[in-house]
Amino acid sequence: MTTTQLAKRMGVQQPRIIELEKGEVTGNPTVQSLERAAEAMGCRLVYVLVPIKPLTKTIKERASRVAETQLAAVEQTMRLEAQDVTDKTKRKATHRQLANDLLRRPARLWDEP
């Protein structure tokens, strides 16, 4: 379909189609413009965000990161109070438990940066 044909279908002047195409190249088209173009071509615009990796993996990684942040803060306080925990096995278990708790309440995963 030529730009002139698309412009006619959209009810706009042909230079507007050129602007739309240029905007697409630079990443500036509006959703409204894309919807109008899609409709004019007998299409439907689908706007979708696709995860780079599986969502379950993202959530587990986030839970681990947040658990680590929380655990590090508690450990710092304990060191200041001369109550440092040096048992690595206990630390891993505590980390795992914190991460699992976060997974049960996933909304809390996004409270921290």
URNOR-V976973 format. One record per run of one state. SS is the DSSP state (hx for helix, st for strand, lp for the rest). FROM is the first residue (numbers start at 1). LEN is the number of residues. If there is no record, write none. Layout:
ss=SS from=FROM len=LEN
ss=SS from=FROM len=LEN
This chain:
ss=lp from=1 len=2
ss=hx from=3 len=8
ss=lp from=11 len=3
ss=hx from=14 len=13
ss=lp from=27 len=4
ss=hx from=31 len=10
ss=lp from=41 len=14
ss=hx from=55 len=26
ss=lp from=81 len=7
ss=hx from=88 len=17
ss=lp from=105 len=1
ss=hx from=106 len=5
ss=lp from=111 len=3
